[in-house]
Amino acid sequence: MPAADSPESLEAALARLAGGDANGLEQVYRLSAPRVLAICLRILGDRGEAEDVVHDTYLRLAANAGRYNGARGSAIGWLVTIARNLSIDRLRSRTARGQAMPVSAAEDLPDPAPLADQALLAGETTSRINGCLGTLDEVQEGAIRSAFFTGRTYAQLADERGVPLGTMKSWVRRGLARLKECLDQ
């Protein structure tokens, strides 16, 4: 006969539970609860939540005791896996709840989208700028678009096009002057 706290006695109690013996659950609990609680407490860090997960673990065990297969692993390993997974689910749930805001708080959040009139003006301005850029020389237009829309420096533009830095600055300066004239009309 196995010792009262041996792995074999836990497996025997689990087999009794799977067979419908209500005392099997009590014996499984008595043999494994301290270890299961320790695992849950280590993961969750809160004794109350850990005890809730231990309870859920044994409820799940009682419902699924017939699924245990000793050839795939030890009884305590199976039980600890159930507890670990439930603890992680609880931890994720706690994290999600902690980040959520009540619905009433959403009323105070600003809407980052521009108002309709601002969007219309921005669209018109963009259209005018693109139209005026189209009137520039190809070299000036390309340099200005690269400098102001992609953030390239004058030195990077000069290197890309194989021209001296002063030449690039002149192209951009003349292009901006023509662009200003066009936008002022």
Phi, psi and omega in degrees: 000135182291153176297155186299331182245023181275162176301327180294322179292326176293317178297321179295318178295321178294322178294320177297317178298316179298330179279357177101005180280115181295331178291339178298320179296319179298318180291318177301315179299312182298324183279337189235346187303318180300319181291318180295317178298319180298318179297312182296319180294321179296321181284315187271329179073009180224121186297319180299313178293323179297318179295323176298318180291323176300315178301312180298325180298314181287331173295316179295320179299315181298323181284334187238020184301327180292347181275349181293134178234109182298337179288339183267347180165173182284160179296317181293324177297319179295316181295318179293325177296318177299313181297317181298313181296318178294323178295317179295319176300317180295319179296316178296319179297318179297317180297317180295320179294323182293333181270345182283149178250149174294154182301323182297331180287338180291336180296330183274352182284132179287149176270118183287347181291140179292155176293162185300317181292325178293320178295321179295314178297319179296320178296319178294318180297316179298318179297317179295317181297315180296322177296316180290325177297326179294342180274349182281164172299152181302321181294315180294315180300314180298318180294316181293315178300316180294319183289317189262336182258338178247353175080017179286148179275165177301320181296319178295318179296318180297318178296317181297323183264355178070036179238160177296155181301317180299321179297315180298316179299321179295316179301314182293316182297314178295321179295319179294323178296317178293324179294319179297316179301314182296318181289333181284343182285000000 
